[in-house]
Amino acid sequence: MFVQLLAAALLLISGTLAGVLVAVEVAVVPMLAGLPGDRYVQVHRLLDPRFDPLMPTLNKIGLGCGLLLVVLSPGIGAKAVLGLAEAGLVGVALVSELTNVRINRAIDGWDPGRLPEGWAAVRTRWARANRGRTWISVAGFAAAAGGMLLLSR
């Protein structure tokens, strides 16, 4: 029963992460790309506190659930598929921390009236990293769903 509850939590968390990242990718990123620089900085600053600390906290809880599932799940197939789900969460965390969060912190220091040279390239780099972590999260969610199916057999 405990393993099934962990799997349900992992499925819910990985689905939430993937869903939020897909929504950001299809709605927020194009909107940000269409803004002039000063508005981009202002809107980006308004969005960031809404996602942080919720998303990293969910990811950490998911990582804990996934690790326990890899250890406690019966059968090598379930362990392998749930390990892929765990790898997806790790991938999202790495891309987020190594790229998106660092860029977010840099943008927080920008003066909207005097943007640094190359600011548009930074916006593009943030969007590219977001697209990567979105695909990673979707793959991790699919693996979590697969793991749930294997556990229900």
Summary of the structure (lengths in Angstrom):
residues: 153
radius of gyration: 17.6
end to end distance: 13.4
largest distance: 59.5
contacts: 493
relative contact order: 0.20
helix: 86%
strand: 1%
